[in-house]
Amino acid sequence: MGYVRLLRRRRVLALWGAQALSVFGDRLYAMAVMWIAWERSGARAMGLVAVAESVPYIVMGTVGRRLMDRCASLRALARVDAARVVLVALLPVAWREFGTPGTLACAAALGLAGAVFDPSLGALVPDLVRPDEVQAVAGLMDLTGRIARFAGPGAAGALLLVVPQPTLFLVDSVTFAVSAAVLARLGRAAKTVGGAVPPGGPGRPGARSLLRTHPATAVAIAVHGAGIFAQAVAMAMPALLAARLHAGAGAYGLVLAATGAGAFGANLVAGNVQLPARLPAAYCLLWAASGLLLALTGSARTLPVLLAVSTASGAVAPFLGVTLQTHLSGFPPAARRRLMALDLTVIRSAGTTSLLIVPALAAASPTTAFRAGGLTTVAVSALGAVAARWWSRDAGALPVVETAGELSRE
C-alpha cells in the first residue's frame, strides 16, 4: 500500500514512469547491442562492448565530480536522455559504417550518459517525498529495475523475431525520448530540484572527506563491491547444473525464474518493513546472508533444493538495494550524489574485473567456486558488519535526513 500511496501523487508517478522507461531502455539496449555484437563479431566483440560501456562509470566516479554537479537537476537529466535518443538510434549506423570501433565509441558515449544519469536521478528521488517515505520510494525504484531486468531482454528478444535490428534501436530511442520529455516537464515545474551546485562553489564534498567522516558508509560501499565481485560466480550456473545435477537449459531457465520471483515478492516487503537503525551494519549482514545462500547453491543436490535456494537468494536482493539506497538518501543532496556515483564506480569496477576472471575459473570446478565465493562473501561481510557497527555506535556519525525537496510539494 505504501507504493500505491506514492503513485497517487502526480509528480511521483510521472518521475517513476520516466525512470521505468529509462531503465527499460537501458535493458533493451543492452540486449540489442550484445546480440548485434555476437552476430557480427562473436564473443570477443561482446566483451569489448561490455568493457566500453563500463569504463565511463569507473571514470565518472573518480574524476567526474564537476560534470556530475552540472547534471544535478531534472532539466539537465532530460538533456542526457535526449542525447541517448540520438546515440541509440545511430548505433546500427555506426556498426555498419565503422564496424567495431564505431560501436565501441557509441557504447562508451552511452556508458558516459548512464554514468551521469543514474546517480544523479538516484540523488534527486528522495526529494520527491517526506523523510519518512524515503524507504518506500527507494523500494518503488528498486521494483522498477527488477521488472526491467526481465521485461527488457524479453521484449528485445520478442521484437527481434518480428522486426529488423535497426527498428529495435528506434524503439529503444523512443523510451529515452519519452523519459526526456517527462523530465523536462517536471524540471520546468521545479527549477531547482536537488540543488544543482555551480562549479567551484560550496557544498561539493569530495569522496575522501565523505568516507573519512562516515567510515560505516565506506565499509558498506566496500562490502557492496566485494559482494558483486563474488556474485560473478553465478555466471557459471549452467556449468554447475550440468556437472552436479546433469540438467540443461530448461533447469537454468527455472533457476532464473525462481530468483526473479523471489526478488519481486520480497521487494513488496523491503520497501515497507521497518529497517534497523544502523543501516550500514544491517546491509553488511544482508550480504553475509547472500554469501551463505551462494555457498548453499554449490551444495544443492537436487533441482527442487536449488530452486528453493535461488528463490531465497533472489529475496535478499531487494533488501540489499533498499537498505543501501535508504542509507545514502539520508545525506544532503550533494553528498548523496557523490556517494551514489562512488558506489556505482565500485560495483562497476568489481563487476567488470570479476567477469574477466571469475566465470572462467568457476567453470573448471563450479561446486568449489560457488562454495568459495559464498564463504568469502560471508567472511568479508561479517567483518564489515562488525566494523560498521563499531563506527556507527556514535549517533553523530550518522547522516541527517534533510527536509523533502520541491517535488514533494503538491
Number of C-alpha atoms within 10 A of each C-alpha: 9 15 18 10 10 19 18 10 15 11 19 19 14 17 22 21 19 22 24 20 23 29 25 26 27 24 23 27 24 18 17 23 22 17 18 17 21 15 12 13 12 13 14 10 19 19 16 17 23 19 21 21 24 24 18 24 28 25 15 20 24 16 10 17 21 14 12 24 21 16 22 27 25 29 22 20 24 26 19 20 26 21 18 29 25 15 20 28 19 19 23 23 14 19 19 12 12 13 15 18 14 18 26 22 19 23 26 21 19 27 23 22 22 22 25 27 24 19 24 28 20 20 27 22 24 31 22 24 22 16 17 11 18 24 25 25 27 25 26 23 23 23 24 19 19 19 16 22 17 16 15 24 19 15 16 23 16 11 16 16 9 10 10 10 17 17 15 22 23 17 19 26 26 19 23 28 24 19 28 28 17 21 25 22 15 19 19 11 14 17 16 16 22 27 17 19 19 13 13 9 7 9 14 18 15 14 18 10 10 16 15 11 14 18 20 27 27 22 24 26 26 19 27 24 21 22 26 20 24 24 22 23 26 20 16 21 22 19 22 28 24 15 15 16 15 12 15 13 11 8 18 19 12 15 23 17 17 22 22 22 18 22 26 21 15 20 24 19 15 26 28 19 11 9 15 11 12 17 24 30 26 22 29 33 21 21 30 26 20 26 28 21 24 27 24 21 24 23 17 19 13 11 18 11 14 22 21 17 22 25 24 20 23 25 24 21 24 24 26 19 20 27 25 23 24 23 23 26 29 19 19 18 27 23 21 26 28 27 26 23 28 21 24 23 24 23 22 23 20 21 21 19 14 19 19 13 13 21 20 15 13 23 19 14 14 26 23 16 24 29 21 19 25 27 21 19 29 25 15 18 29 20 18 27 27 15 18 25 18 13 19 20 12 9 11 9 14 22 18 13 19 15 15 19 21 17 23 17 13 8
